[in-house]
């Protein structure tokens, strides 16, 4: 191509189709073009032909981009095809609206003028093309996890989401990547599950995240996960803001000083526009104070610099009444002191600050703050007082939730058919986090027979200890773990909610708990209603059903107890008399019998004989409800692990389109075929699958199996009863039922080599108080019962004293 180009390229002169507005644009002559070409220089060239207003506008933008791209070693110019024919570039109509990037003496890439229409799009697209090996695309969660594992201990990652390519935001990110590419790993995400993992906000703006993969902080988060911690850039995506953000990411997490905050110099360049937060340390709690400062610094990363002031220094004159100080650069160099309840209040000062809309609003707010200060916090600055006042750390009062006390408890429970009670401590972190979800659930039951309520166990200790101040009994055992949710009905024992602290899970449980358990059915119409005519919102959950048929009263009491245990998860029905005889005859069953209808197979029942033991009956029902080839999730995994079977587990990634979803369905069907073909041979295994888009936590599990993230889909055999071996299905072999069965046979014959060991990467809790499984086992064995003396001791030891500066262990 290039010999022809040189032959036909002639010496050109300025002028031609561009007109006087583009006279400053380089129009390459033979010698200059040939020299640049053979020297392997990077050039962005447009071959101009017939003049038009559109082309003239583009050439103006091309001229603007020449100065910008010159800084990156890219020569920008044009060849006037009205004066000389240059091979196909001037004659091929398909190349009419194209610009070309040349690199190393060859055509590197061509661009449609629809994508390079102004200076921002030209610069961003050219740099993006030049950095295509350095700036990676991240499409799925597994892609991101692979990148994190590769970067761990080596490089931090700068992850960008660009709402539209060719925009100023895209240009800013590419220019920064060009400048910092040797320091950080840059990547672009396409939205979808990765965006959901990184951000709770909607994707209506471009965003940047900094993944801290090079260094580890030793925090609880990093100990409990092998994922990189990340910080979100809060400011708009511009080159200057991004540069400042990256500088802050390299700043020390905590700076220690032995001088008074008022004498500490403002932050130096490049942090001169960053607020400072001063925390105070005491010699007897120095280690814990540093942990506190580090925890706050992680939350404020990118927003403020944290300074730890050692009070033992004689030059520190700040009053002991204060535990935190601030310096805001836009407010001058003055340091402002105050006393706050906890780290969340410090964090809220930066996240909840709002700029005044007009002078009138400012004056009104200052008057309110002055009244508040005179009554409570004379030492607080106006701006800080407002932030603290707006976020006191207390659980909010809402109309949809009733606060229960010993005085109104019995009356409130008697008024409604169902009362849901959340027992909590205001200072408990889990209680505070879950309370927002609890409010969302409560709002859905407004004007219904369900009463959503709370009990503050910090204030009403005796009520939470199940001790009544009068003769009326308390219908539950003492509460020993928080938060705790009970469902109360007049005259009935309490029903304990033991599932996930999640909005949807709790709402579903309450909805299903409103149905009687068991529901007594006496006519054919009632049977049809039980199976088909479920009211909204019960119907949308497609609940599982258990039908008990009894000729006599023998066994009914055991079934009734089982139904109460299953309430909220399974709909149960009870049939007696002639209708039970008819059902048994139609289905060739002997009475008494149970008909179990799982949600995944509603039209075919599993018929079980009646057990005399409640434990055995529940075990049989739960086993019959389990899917033979389930999709594993965080919620149902414990149920399947309890079976003690080896997991034949297929990992599939998040799909981006219909073709990907069809491919996933084909793989799932093959796994179902394994169950059908294997029959008895497969009973020792549990064929299952995990969708990494719906269960992102499984990515860490899969990566830990083999030390790195394998290509997806991946089929593994793990949790063998015989040992800790992990086997991986050959990646180069298509996933088909017959091939899977042959692979399992080779494993049983000892002809397959394990790909890893389960015991080689155990995941113990980072700290004793994080051993939740142990705590749950203790709870179940104990039935949650403690005497009043123990409960009072527990409560008083755990309650945090606002006036105390002593750190207590959990």
N, C-alpha and C positions, 0 to 999 in steps of 0.2 A: 504493500500500500504506500509506504513512505517514499520509495524511489519515484513512483508516479506523482506523488504530491510535490516532490522537489522539482521534477521536470516541468510540471504545469504551473508552479508558483512563479510569478513574475514580480518584478519590482513595481510596487503600487505607490500611489501618491495619495495625500489626504483629500478628503471630499467624497463625492459620490452620493450614495443613497441616504446617508445619515443626516445631512443638513447641518446647520451651524450649531444646533444645540448639543451635538455630540462631538464637536471638533477636538475636544481634549481626550477622547477615547483613543487608545493606541490602535492604529491600523497597521498590522504587521507587514513589513517589506520582506523581500526574499532573504536578504542576508541575516536580519535579526531573527526571523522565524526559523530558518535553517540552523542557525547557531544554537538557538534555544532547544530546538528539537533534538539535535544530535548530542547536546550536552545533558539530555535527560531531565530537563527542568519541568516542573509542574506548571501546566498552562490551562486556563479556562478560556476557550475560544468560541465565538459565535460567527458562523458563516452567513453573512447578510446578503440577501438577494433583493427582491422587489421591495421598494420602499412602501411603507404603510404606517398609519398612525400607531398601530399596535407595536410594530417593530421599533418605531422611533421612541416610544415610551420605554420599551425594554432596554434599548441602548443607553438611555439616560440612567436607568438603574444599574446597568452593567458598568457604566463609568463610575458610579458611586462605589460599587463593590471593589473596584480595582485598588483603591487606597486601603480598604480594610483587609483584602486578601494579600496585599503586598507584605503585610506584617507576618504572614504565615508562609511566605515563600512561594506564593502562587501568582503567576503572571496572568493578567487579564487583558484580553484584546479581541479584535475582530478581523476577519478577512472579507473584503468587499467582492462578492461574487458577480457584481455588475461589471467589474473590470477584468476579472480573471476567473477562469473555470478551474476549480481545484478538485479533481477527481469526482467521486460520487457526492462529496459534501456540498457541491454546488449544483449538481444535476439531479440527484435522487429526490423526488417529491416527498418521499416518506421522511426525509430528514429536514423538511422545510422549516419546521418549528422546533428545532433541537439546538442545544448548546452542548459542547463537548469538553470533557476533561482529559487532558493528555498527561501521561506520567511515564517516565523512563523511556521515552521515545515511542510509546504506543498509545493507542486510544484506550483510556482507562474506564470511562463511563460517559453515557450521554443522558441529557436531561431534557424533558419536555418543558417548553416555556410556561406550561400551566403550573409547574412545580417550582420554577425559578423566575418569579414574576416581579420581585423587588429586591432591594439590597439585602434585606434580612433573610429572605429565602435563598438567595444566591450564596451568601456566606455560610448559612447553616447547612445547606445541602452539599456544598463543596467540601466543607470540613467533615461532615458526616461521612461522605464517601472516602475521604483520605484516612479517616479513623475507623473504618469498618472492622478492622482486626482488633482494635483496642477497645472500642465502645460496643459492648455486647447487647443483644436483645434478650430480654427475659420474658418468656411467654407464660410459664406456669410456675406454680409453687415449687415443683421439683427442680426446675431450672435455677430458681433462686437459691435453693438449698445446696445444689451442687456448686454454685458460685461461691457461696459462703464457706463451704468446706474447703474449697481450693484456696480461698483468700485467708483462712484462719491462720493467725500468727505471722502473716506476711504483709498484707495490704488491707487498708480500709476501702470500703466500697461507697461510691457516690451514685445513688440510684435516682433517676429522673423519670417523671411522667409528664409527657408533653401532650397537651390537649390537641394540638394540631401541628404537624411538621411545617417547617418553613416560617414559623412565627418568630417574633423577637425573643420569646422564651427559649425556643429551640436554638437560636443563634447564641444566646448567652450560655447555654449548657455546652454547646460544641466548642465555643471559644475557651471556656474554662477547661474542658477536657483536653484541648490542645495544649494548654499551659501546664496543667497538673497531671497529665496522663502518666508520667513516670512515677508519680507519688501515690495516686489512687487508682483503683479500678473503677471505670465509669461504665454505666449500663443504663439502658432504657427499658421501661416496662410498658406493656400494651394494655394495662388495665386488668379487668377480670379478677380472679381470685387473689393475685398478688397485690392489687390495689386494696382489696378488702382486708388483707392481712396487715398492710402497712398503715391504713388510714381508716378512721371511722367517719370521715367527712365524705360528702358526695364528690364526684370527680368532675366538678365544674371549673376547675382551674388547674394549671400546671403546678407540679409540686416536686420537691427534692427531699430525699432522705439520705442521711449519712449513717452507714452501717459500720459499727466499731468492731472490726474483725481482727485488727492487728494486735491490740492489747486487750487484756481481760481485767476487769475491775474487782473480781472476787465477790461481787454482790450476790444476793440470794437468787436473783433472776438468772445470772450467768451460771450459777451452780446448778440450777434446776433445768437448764436448757442448753443445748449445744448450738443454738442459734445466736447470731451476732445481735447485740443490743443496737438499737437504731434511734437516731434523733431526727425529728422533722424540722425542716426549715420553715419557719413561720412567716417570714417576709416574702413579698412578691419576687418571682424569679427574674432577677436582672443580673448582669455581669458583676456589678459592684456588690450587690447583696450576697451573691453566691461566693464571691471572693472573701467577703467579711465572714460569712458563715463557715467556710473552710478554715479560715484562720482561727475562729473560735473553737473549732473541733480539735485543733492541735494545742489549745491552751491547757495548762494544768487543771485538773479537776478542782483541786483545793489548794489555795495558797495559805501558808502559815505565817503569821506575823506576831511580834512581841511588842507592839506599840499600839497606842490608842487609835481607834478608827479615824478620828478627826485629823490625825497626823499622817495617815497612810495616803500616799500619792494616788491621784486618779489613775485609771488603767492607762498604760502606754500604748503607742501605736503598735499593732493595728486594732487594739481593743478600746480605743479612746471613747467610743460611743456606746459602750456596754455598761449597764448598771452593775454595781457591786453590792453583795450581800455579806454582812459581817455576822458570824456566829461566835459565841464566847465559849471558851474551854476552861475547865477547872483541872488542876493536877490529879485529883482523885478519880476523875472520870475521863481522862485524856483520850484513852483508846475508844471509848464509846462515843465521845464527842466527835472524834475524827470519822467514825462510822456514820454518825448523823449528818455531818457536813458532806461526806461523800454521797450519801443517799440523796440529799437535797441537790447537790451539784449535778447528779445524773438527771434529775427531773428538770433542772433549770438550764441544762446544757444548751447553748445557743442563744439563751435569753439573758443570762447574768453570770457574773464571775463570783465564786464563793470564796470568802476569806475567813479563816479560822483564827480568832484572836485569843492568845494565851493570857488569861487574867493574872497569872502569877507574876507577870512582868510588872515592876513597880511603876512603869510609865503609863500603864493602862488605867485611866482615871474614870472610865465610864461607870455609871451607877450600877450597883448589883441588882437594881429593880428591873433592868432591861436584859433581855436575852437575845435580841437581834437588832441590827442597824442596817440602814440602806444609804446608798449614794446613787442618785439618778443623774446622769450627765446633762440631760436637758434642763435640770433644775439647778445647775451650778454645782459647786463642789461641797455644799453643805451636807453633813451626815445627819440622818434622822434616826432617832432611837425609839423603840417600842417594846412591848411585851406581848408575845403571841402564845396561843395555846399549843400549837403543833406545827409540823412542817407543811401541812396542807394550807394553813393560813398564809405562810410565806409564799407558797406556790401561787395561791389565789391572787396575791397582790400583782403578780405579773400577768396572769391569765385573764383576770376580770377587770383590768383597768379600761375604762371607757373615756374617750375624749368628750368634753362638754360640747353640746351642739350650739349653744348660744350663751351670751352673758347672763341672760335672765335665769336660765337653768342652773348656771354656775352659782349665782347668788343664793338661789333657793337651797341648793345642796349644801352650801357653806353654812347657812343659817341652821339647817338641821344638824349638821355635824358639830357646830359650836354648842348646841344644846346637849347633844350626846356626850361631848367631851367634858362639859362642866359636870355632868352627873357621874361619869364613869372613868374616862381616860384623858385626864388633863394633859398628859405628856405626848399625846399622839398628834402627828401632823395631819392636816385636813384630808389630803389625798389618801394617805395610808389608813386613816380612821374609817373612811368610807368603805374601803376594800374589806377591812376586817369586820366592820359592822354588817356588811352584806353577806359575809360568809363566816358565821359563828361556829360552824362545825356541828350544829345540832340537827337532828333529823326533822325535816319540815312537817308542818301540820297540813293535812289535806282533807277535804270534805269526804272523800271516798273511803277514808279509814277512820275507825273509831278507836280511841285510846281507852283500854280497859284498866280498871283499878279494883282493889278489893271491894269498894263500895258498889260499883255498877256491874261487876263481873257476872254474877248469877242472873241479874235481871236482863242483861244484854243477851246472854246465851239463850235464855228462855223465850225471847221475842222472835227469833228467827229459826227456821228449820235447819240452817247450817251456818255456823260461825267459824271462820278461819282466823287463827290467832298466830301472829308472829311474836315470839319471845326473843328479845334482843338486849344487848348492851349498847348504849350510844357511843361508847369509846371503842367498841370492837370494830376492826377494819372490815371484816367480812360482812358483818351486819350492815354497816354503812353502805358498802358497795351493793349489797343485794337489795337494799331498801328501794332504790330506784325501780328495779324490776318488780318489786312487790306493789309499788304504786301503779305501775302499768297494768298489772293484773287486776288490782282493785277497781280501776277506772272502767274495766269491762263488765263489772258486776254491779254498777250503780243502778238503782231502782230494780233490783232483783231480790230474791229470797236469801241470797248469800250476803252475809255481813263480814267484811274484811276488817280486821282489827289488829292492834298491837299491844304488847305489854312491855313496859320498860323495866327490866329486871334489876337495873341499878337503883331504881326508886322503889319498886314494889317487890322487895326481896322475899317476903313471906308468901306472896301469891305464887311466885316462880318456884318456891320450895314446896308448893302444894299444901300450904298450911292456911287454914281458914280462920278468920278472926271471929266467926260466929259458928253456929252449929251446922251450917250447910257444908256438905262435903265438896272437895275439889275433884273434878272428874279426870284427873291425870296425875301421873307420877312426877316427882320433882324434876325440873329441867336442869340438866348437867352439861349441855353443850349448846353453843350459840353460833348462829341463829337457829332457832327451832320452830317448826311450823306444826300446829295441831289443828285438826278439824273436829269441832264440837257440835253435838246435837243434843237437844233436851232429853235427859234421862238415859243417855247412852255413854259408854266409855269413849275416851278420846281416840281419834284415829291419827296416827303419826305419818307425816310426809317425810319420806326418806330418799326421794329422788334428787335430781340435780337442782341447784339453786338457779333456775332459769325461768324466764317469763313464760315461754311457750309450754315447758314441761309442767310448771305449777298450774297454769290455766287449764291444761288438758286434764290434770289430775282432779281439779276441783269440779270441772264439768262432768266427768264420769262419776265422781263421788256423789253427785246429786241424785243419781238413779238408785232405787232400792237395791240392796244386795243381801240375799237373793230376791229377785222379783218373782212373786208367786203368780204362776200362769195357770188358768183353769179352762180356757176356751181356745178353739182354733184361731179365732180372730186375734186373741192376745199373743199367740205364738207367732203369727205373721207380723204383728206389730213389733215383737221383740227382735225379730230378725231383719225386718225391712224398714219399718216406718219410724225411724229414729229422728227426733227433732234436731234442728240446727241449734247449737253447733256440735252436738254429739256426733251427728252423721259424718261430718267432715274428717273425723279421726279414724273412721273405719275400725271401731273397737273390736277386740277379740271377745268371743262369747263362750260361756260354759253353761251347759244345760244339764240339770240333775233330774233324773227320773226315778221315782220311788213308788213302790206298791204299798208299803206300810211306812210307819214312822221310823223304822230301824235305819240308822245311818244318816237321817236328816240333820241331826244335831252336829255331826262332824262336817257335813257339807256346808251347813250354815256358817260354822266357824271359818271354814276355808273361804267362803264367799266374802266374809268380812275382811279377811286378810288380803283378798284380791281387789277389794273395792278401790276405785280410782284408776285401776289398770285394766280390769276385765269386767265385762257385764255378765252377771250370773242370773240364771232363771231356775225356778223350781216347779216341777210338774208332778202331781200325784193323781191317784185314782184311775178312772177309766181312760183319761187322756194319756197317762203314762203307759198304760197297757197297749193302747193303739200305737203310740210311737215305738215302743219296744218291738211290737209285731211287725211294723212296717220296716224296721231296720234290723230285724233278726237279732235282737239284743235281749239279754236276760236282766231282769230288774233285781236290785237297783243298778243303775248305770249312769255314766257321765258321757255327754256328747260335747266334745271340744271343737270349736270352730275358730282356728287361727285367722288372723287378718289377711294372711297371704294365700288362704285357701278357704274362702267363706262357704263354698257350695259343697264341700266334702268334709264330713266330720270324722274325728278320731274317737272311737268308742272305747272308754276305759271302764274297768270294773270298779265298784266302790271299795274304798279302803276304810278300815276301822281306825287307822292312825291319821291324825291331822297332818303331821309332818310328811308322811308317806303320800297322802292324797295331794298335798301341795306340790310335792316333788314330781308326781306323775303329770299333774296339770301343766306345770311350767315346762316340763320336757316336751309335752305334746304341742305346746304353743311355739316352741323354737323352730325357726326356719331351717330346713335341711341344708340349704346353701345360702346363708345369710350375708347381708352387707354389714360388716362390723363397724360400729361407731363407738365413741367414748361411752355412750349411755349403755349399750347392750353388751359390751365386751366382757364385763364380769360374769354375766349369766352364761356365756358360752365357755369361758375359761373354767367355770365351775364343773363342766362336764368331764374334764380331765382327758379330753381327746387331743391328739396332735393336730395342729392347725395347718391345713393345706390352703395357703393364703395367697390370693392374687391381688397385687397392687396395680391400680390403674390411675392414670393422671387425669387432671381436669381437661375436658374437651373444649375446643374453641369454636366448633361448628357442628352441623348435623352429621357430617361424615365421621367426625370423631365420636359422636354419641352412638352412631350405628356400630362403629368398631367396638366400642365398649360393650354394647349389647351382645354382639357376636361372642366376645370373650366370656361374658357371663353365661350365655347359653352353653358354651363348651364345658364350663365348670358344672352346670346342672347335668349335662350329659355324663360327666364323671360319676355323679351319684347314681344315675340310672343304670349305667353299664357296669359299674363296680359292684353294686348290690351289697352282699355281705362282706366282701373284701374291703369295702370302703367304710364300713361301720366304725373302724378304729380311728378314722380321720374325721375332721370337720372341714369339708370344703367350704371356703368363704372368700369374700373379697372386700377390699377397702378402696373407696374412692377418695383420692388425695385432695380433691377439690372440696368435698364435703367434710372430710376429716383430715385437716392439715397436720395434726399432731402425729399422724402415722409416718410422715416423711422422716422425722427424727428416728423413729423406730426402725424403718427400713435402712436408713443410712448407718445405724449402729450395728446392724446385722453383719455387714460386710466391710465396714470401715470407710466406705465411700458410697455415693448414691449410684445404684445400677441403672441401666437403661430400662425404661418402662414400655410396656407392661412387664412386671416381674412376678414370677411365681415361686414361692418358697414353702418349704416344709419345716416347721419349727414347733417348739413346746412338746417334743416327743416324751412320752412317759418313761422311755428307756434311757434317756440321756439328754445332754444340752446341745447336741449337734443341730446345725442349721444347714439345710440343703437348698441349693438354687437350681431351678429348672434351667436347662441349657438355653442361653439367650438366643442362639442361632437356630433353634428348633421351633417351628410353629406351635402355638398353644392349641392342641387338639385333644379331645377326651381320650382317644386310644393311646396317644403318645404319653399323656400324663399317667395313665394306668401302667404303661410299660416302665416309665421312669420310677414310679413308686415300687414296682416289683424289683427293679435293680437295687433300690435302696434297701429293701428287705433282704435281698440276697447278699448284701455287703459289697456290691460292685460300683457304688457311687461314693465319691469322696466328699466329706462335708465342706461347705464353703465358709463356715464360721462356727463359733460356739456361743451359746446363750450365756453361759456363766462367765465368759471372758469380758463381758461388758454389762455387769449388773448396775442397776440404778438405785442405790440406797438413798434415803432422804438426806438432804444436805445437813439437816439438823434434827435432833431428837423430836423437837416439837412439830416438825413437818412430817412425821411418820403417821400419815392420816389413816393408812390401812390398819396399823396397830391400834390406833385410837378407836376405829370403828369396831374392831374385834373386841376390844375391852368393853365398848358400849353395849354390843349385842350380848356378851356374856353376862353383863351386869344388869341388863334390862333398863339401864338409865336410872336406877334407884339409889339414892343416897339419903341419909337422915338429915334432919334440919341443921344439926350442929356442924356437920361436914359441909353442908351447902353454904351456910353463913360464913364459915372459915374460907371457903373457896372464893366467895364473892368479895369479901373484904380484902383478900390478898391480891385480887386481880384488878380492883378498881384503881384507876389512875388519879392521883392527887394533883390538881392543877397548880397548887402552891408549892409543890415539892420539886426540887431539882435533882432528886436521887433517881438513878436509872434502875429499873427492876427487870429481872429476867422473866421471860414467858414461862 
